[in-house]
Amino acid sequence: MAQEKRKMSREEAGRLGGQATAKNHGKEFYQEIGQKGGEATSRNHDREFYQEIGQKGGEATSEKHDKEFYREIGRKGGEARNNSNK
């Protein structure tokens, strides 16, 4: 029986392409392109841009989490700070 050829979705093509890239490149590759992307973004955007995305991120996080979540991350942050001062 002959196999049918079907058109690949954009999502599937992206996933397969990402997997192929991951096979060919290590952690350093992703760190380097991430750094380059961050530097390019900082050249193209001002302080207000970062304030706006920070505000949106904070609002989205607060909609998804309760007070216990904030207590826990605060506790972890305090522990990390205390451990780094030793």
C-alpha positions as CSV (number, residue, x, y, z in Angstrom):
1,M,0.0,0.0,0.0
2,A,1.4,3.4,-1.0
3,Q,1.8,6.1,1.7
4,E,-0.2,9.2,1.3
5,K,1.8,12.5,1.3
6,R,0.1,15.0,3.4
7,K,1.0,18.7,3.9
8,M,2.9,19.4,7.1
9,S,1.4,22.1,9.4
10,R,3.5,25.1,10.2
11,E,3.5,24.0,13.9
12,E,4.8,20.6,13.0
13,A,7.4,22.0,10.6
14,G,8.6,24.4,13.3
15,R,8.8,21.6,15.9
16,L,10.8,19.3,13.6
17,G,13.1,22.2,12.6
18,G,13.7,23.0,16.2
19,Q,14.5,19.4,17.0
20,A,17.0,19.2,14.1
21,T,18.6,22.5,15.2
22,A,18.9,21.2,18.8
23,K,20.7,18.0,17.5
24,N,23.3,20.1,15.6
25,H,23.9,22.8,18.3
26,G,24.8,22.8,21.9
27,K,24.0,25.0,24.9
28,E,26.6,27.6,23.9
29,F,24.8,28.2,20.6
30,Y,21.6,29.0,22.3
31,Q,23.3,31.2,24.9
32,E,25.0,33.1,22.1
33,I,21.9,33.7,20.0
34,G,20.0,34.6,23.2
35,Q,22.6,37.2,24.1
36,K,22.6,38.7,20.6
37,G,18.8,38.9,20.6
38,G,18.8,40.6,24.0
39,E,21.5,43.1,22.8
40,A,19.5,43.9,19.6
41,T,16.3,44.4,21.6
42,S,18.0,46.8,24.0
43,R,19.3,48.8,21.1
44,N,15.9,49.1,19.6
45,H,13.8,49.8,22.7
46,D,13.8,52.3,25.5
47,R,13.1,52.2,29.2
48,E,9.4,52.6,28.8
49,F,9.3,49.4,26.6
50,Y,10.8,47.3,29.4
51,Q,8.5,48.9,32.0
52,E,5.5,48.1,29.9
53,I,6.4,44.4,29.3
54,G,7.3,44.1,33.0
55,Q,4.0,45.5,34.0
56,K,2.2,43.1,31.6
57,G,4.2,40.1,32.9
58,G,3.4,41.0,36.5
59,E,-0.3,41.3,35.8
60,A,-0.4,38.0,34.0
61,T,1.5,36.3,36.8
62,S,-0.8,37.7,39.5
63,E,-3.8,36.4,37.6
64,K,-2.4,32.9,37.5
65,H,-1.1,32.6,41.1
66,D,-2.3,33.2,44.6
67,K,-0.7,34.6,47.8
68,E,0.9,31.3,48.6
69,F,2.9,31.4,45.3
70,Y,4.3,34.9,46.3
71,R,5.1,33.7,49.8
72,E,7.0,30.8,48.4
73,I,9.1,32.7,45.9
74,G,9.8,35.4,48.5
75,R,11.0,32.7,50.9
76,K,13.2,31.1,48.2
77,G,14.7,34.5,47.3
78,G,15.5,35.3,51.0
79,E,17.2,31.9,51.4
80,A,19.2,32.5,48.2
81,R,20.3,35.9,49.4
82,N,21.3,34.6,52.8
83,N,23.2,31.7,51.3
84,S,25.1,34.1,48.9
85,N,26.2,36.3,51.9
86,K,27.9,33.3,53.7
